[in-house]
Amino acid sequence: MIQHDNSTDLYNRFWTAFKKKAEKASHSFNFSYSGDRWIKHSLGYNYEDIFLELRVVKPKSYIAAQIRCSHQFYEKLLSYRGDVEARISKELLWERKEGRKVCTISLFEPFNLRDADKWEWAFSWILEKARLFIDIFEPLLKMPSKPEDLKNINRSDSNRKTHEPTIPTKEDIEVAESKLRNTPDEVIGIDTVLDQVKDNFQKAGKPLQSNWLEITKRNIEIWFRTKG
């Protein structure tokens, strides 16, 4: 699989440049910089257990906009899943994370931190998604959970959009790997990554083709072939 290296200096230069960009943004953000890989924005003044996190997942992997919240807030937001994804125009990765305090709702976008020519694009993506997530999710916190009959309608609409079985992309593999990796140099077996891919697809309600495993293993050999 792809080997990632950790460069604190690179992260720091990225976020320092981003701060200058964010200061000029028309939308007012209360970003807090919580380390070299991510920033946070609190969703609402009275909610300490829900916030928006914007992060660089790995130097050669992804940037992400991610809601991190308690199970209570997660269940409320999940009842509006159809409405949320319709406004964002993309499917999100919804993870309940049983046994943990924090659940997540995530949007990933491929991004190579070492490609400095793409930094301006990444800054714009982060600010755009921050504004979009705040505008969508903050009002929902003040609303009651959607009644069950309306939730079912939304789920049906969402399922109709994604009923065709599919094959995982390279991006799906890298998202799964990034979720499993605890250290930059950790080596993760292909079967473990594929199990995570399958779990991600099941949670997103996206069916896989019957021969997805065979095809994906072959694709991985092509995508991550070591040069030399």
C-alpha positions as CSV (number, residue, x, y, z in Angstrom):
1,M,0.0,0.0,0.0
2,I,1.0,3.6,-0.2
3,Q,3.6,4.7,2.3
4,H,3.0,8.1,4.0
5,D,5.5,10.3,5.7
6,N,4.8,12.8,8.4
7,S,6.1,16.4,8.0
8,T,5.1,18.7,10.8
9,D,6.7,21.6,9.0
10,L,4.7,21.0,5.9
11,Y,1.4,21.0,7.9
12,N,2.4,24.1,9.8
13,R,3.2,26.0,6.5
14,F,-0.1,24.9,5.1
15,W,-2.2,26.0,8.0
16,T,-0.3,29.3,8.4
17,A,-1.1,30.1,4.8
18,F,-4.7,29.0,5.3
19,K,-5.1,31.4,8.3
20,K,-4.3,34.3,6.0
21,K,-6.8,33.1,3.5
22,A,-9.5,32.6,6.2
23,E,-9.0,36.1,7.6
24,K,-10.0,37.5,4.3
25,A,-13.1,35.3,3.9
26,S,-16.5,37.0,3.9
27,H,-18.0,34.4,6.3
28,S,-17.0,34.7,10.0
29,F,-15.5,31.5,11.4
30,N,-14.5,30.8,15.0
31,F,-11.7,28.3,14.0
32,S,-9.5,26.9,16.6
33,Y,-6.2,25.3,15.5
34,S,-6.0,22.0,17.4
35,G,-2.8,20.5,16.1
36,D,-0.8,20.4,12.9
37,R,-3.4,18.3,10.9
38,W,-6.8,19.9,11.7
39,I,-8.9,22.9,12.7
40,K,-12.2,23.0,14.5
41,H,-15.3,25.2,14.5
42,S,-17.8,24.9,17.3
43,L,-21.4,24.4,16.1
44,G,-23.5,26.7,18.2
45,Y,-22.6,28.5,21.5
46,N,-24.3,26.0,23.8
47,Y,-23.0,22.7,22.3
48,E,-19.8,21.4,23.7
49,D,-20.2,17.9,22.3
50,I,-20.5,18.7,18.6
51,F,-18.1,20.5,16.3
52,L,-17.0,20.7,12.7
53,E,-13.4,19.5,12.1
54,L,-11.5,20.2,8.9
55,R,-8.4,18.2,8.4
56,V,-5.6,17.0,6.2
57,V,-6.0,13.2,6.6
58,K,-2.6,12.3,5.3
59,P,0.0,14.2,3.2
60,K,-0.7,12.3,0.0
61,S,-4.3,11.3,0.7
62,Y,-7.3,13.5,1.6
63,I,-8.7,16.6,3.1
64,A,-11.9,16.2,5.0
65,A,-14.9,18.1,6.4
66,Q,-16.2,16.1,9.4
67,I,-18.9,16.6,12.0
68,R,-17.8,15.0,15.3
69,C,-20.6,14.6,17.8
70,S,-22.2,12.7,20.6
71,H,-24.5,9.7,19.9
72,Q,-27.5,11.9,20.9
73,F,-26.7,14.5,18.3
74,Y,-25.8,11.9,15.7
75,E,-29.2,10.3,15.9
76,K,-30.9,13.6,15.4
77,L,-28.8,14.5,12.4
78,L,-29.2,11.1,10.9
79,S,-32.9,11.6,10.8
80,Y,-32.2,14.4,8.3
81,R,-29.8,12.5,6.2
82,G,-31.8,12.7,3.0
83,D,-32.1,16.5,3.4
84,V,-28.5,17.0,4.2
85,E,-27.1,14.9,1.3
86,A,-29.5,16.6,-1.1
87,R,-28.1,20.0,-0.2
88,I,-24.5,18.9,-0.3
89,S,-25.1,17.0,-3.5
90,K,-22.8,14.2,-2.3
91,E,-23.1,11.1,-0.1
92,L,-21.5,11.5,3.3
93,L,-19.9,8.7,5.3
94,W,-22.1,8.3,8.5
95,E,-20.4,6.4,11.3
96,R,-22.2,5.6,14.5
97,K,-19.1,4.2,16.2
98,E,-20.6,1.9,18.8
99,G,-18.7,1.8,22.0
100,R,-17.1,5.2,21.5
101,K,-18.2,8.7,22.7
102,V,-17.9,10.4,19.3
103,C,-19.8,9.6,16.1
104,T,-18.7,11.1,12.7
105,I,-20.3,12.4,9.5
106,S,-17.6,12.9,6.9
107,L,-16.9,14.2,3.4
108,F,-13.5,13.4,1.8
109,E,-11.7,14.9,-1.1
110,P,-8.4,13.6,-2.6
111,F,-5.6,16.0,-1.9
112,N,-1.8,15.8,-2.0
113,L,-0.3,18.2,0.6
114,R,3.0,18.1,-1.2
115,D,1.5,19.6,-4.3
116,A,1.9,23.3,-3.4
117,D,0.1,24.3,-6.6
118,K,-3.1,22.8,-5.2
119,W,-3.0,24.7,-1.9
120,E,-5.1,27.6,-3.0
121,W,-7.7,25.1,-4.3
122,A,-7.6,23.3,-0.9
123,F,-8.0,26.5,1.0
124,S,-11.1,27.3,-1.1
125,W,-12.5,23.8,-0.6
126,I,-12.1,24.0,3.2
127,L,-13.7,27.4,3.4
128,E,-16.6,26.4,1.1
129,K,-17.3,23.2,2.9
130,A,-17.0,24.8,6.3
131,R,-19.6,27.4,5.3
132,L,-21.8,24.7,3.8
133,F,-21.6,22.4,6.8
134,I,-22.3,25.2,9.2
135,D,-25.2,26.5,7.3
136,I,-26.7,23.0,7.1
137,F,-26.0,21.5,10.4
138,E,-26.3,24.3,12.9
139,P,-30.0,25.0,12.3
140,L,-30.7,21.2,12.6
141,L,-29.4,21.2,16.2
142,K,-32.3,23.4,17.2
143,M,-34.9,21.2,15.5
144,P,-36.5,18.0,16.8
145,S,-35.6,14.7,15.2
146,K,-37.6,14.0,12.0
147,P,-40.6,11.7,12.5
148,E,-40.0,8.1,11.5
149,D,-42.3,8.1,8.5
150,L,-40.4,11.1,7.0
151,K,-37.1,9.5,7.7
152,N,-38.1,6.4,5.8
153,I,-39.1,8.6,2.8
154,N,-35.6,10.2,2.8
155,R,-33.9,6.8,3.1
156,S,-35.9,5.5,0.1
157,D,-35.0,8.5,-2.0
158,S,-31.3,8.1,-1.0
159,N,-31.4,4.4,-1.8
160,R,-32.9,5.0,-5.2
161,K,-29.9,7.1,-6.1
162,T,-27.4,4.4,-5.2
163,H,-29.2,1.1,-5.9
164,E,-26.8,0.1,-8.7
165,P,-24.0,-2.2,-7.5
166,T,-20.6,-0.7,-7.9
167,I,-16.8,-1.3,-7.6
168,P,-14.7,0.6,-5.1
169,T,-12.4,3.3,-6.5
170,K,-8.8,4.1,-5.6
171,E,-10.2,6.8,-3.4
172,D,-12.4,4.3,-1.5
173,I,-9.3,2.2,-0.8
174,E,-7.3,5.2,0.5
175,V,-10.2,6.4,2.7
176,A,-10.4,2.9,4.3
177,E,-6.7,2.7,4.8
178,S,-6.6,6.2,6.4
179,K,-9.2,5.1,8.9
180,L,-7.2,2.1,9.9
181,R,-3.7,3.6,10.1
182,N,-2.6,4.7,13.6
183,T,0.9,5.7,12.6
184,P,2.4,7.0,9.3
185,D,4.6,3.9,8.9
186,E,2.1,1.3,9.9
187,V,1.7,-1.5,7.3
188,I,-1.9,-2.7,6.9
189,G,-2.8,-5.9,5.2
190,I,-4.9,-5.8,2.0
191,D,-7.6,-8.1,3.4
192,T,-8.0,-5.8,6.4
193,V,-8.4,-2.7,4.2
194,L,-10.9,-4.5,2.0
195,D,-13.0,-5.4,5.1
196,Q,-13.0,-1.7,6.0
197,V,-14.1,-0.8,2.4
198,K,-16.9,-3.3,2.7
199,D,-18.0,-1.9,6.0
200,N,-17.9,1.7,4.7
201,F,-20.1,0.8,1.7
202,Q,-22.6,-1.1,3.9
203,K,-22.9,1.9,6.3
204,A,-23.4,4.2,3.3
205,G,-26.1,1.9,1.9
206,K,-24.1,1.4,-1.3
207,P,-24.2,-2.2,-2.7
208,L,-21.1,-3.8,-4.2
209,Q,-20.9,-5.9,-7.3
210,S,-20.8,-9.7,-6.7
211,N,-17.3,-9.8,-8.1
212,W,-16.0,-6.6,-6.4
213,L,-13.4,-8.4,-4.3
214,E,-11.6,-10.0,-7.2
215,I,-11.7,-6.9,-9.3
216,T,-10.6,-4.6,-6.5
217,K,-7.6,-6.8,-5.6
218,R,-6.5,-6.6,-9.2
219,N,-7.0,-2.8,-9.2
220,I,-5.0,-2.4,-6.0
221,E,-2.0,-4.1,-7.7
222,I,-2.2,-1.6,-10.5
223,W,-2.9,1.5,-8.4
224,F,-0.2,1.0,-5.7
225,R,2.4,-0.8,-7.8
226,T,5.9,0.0,-6.5
227,K,8.2,1.5,-9.0
228,G,11.7,0.2,-9.2
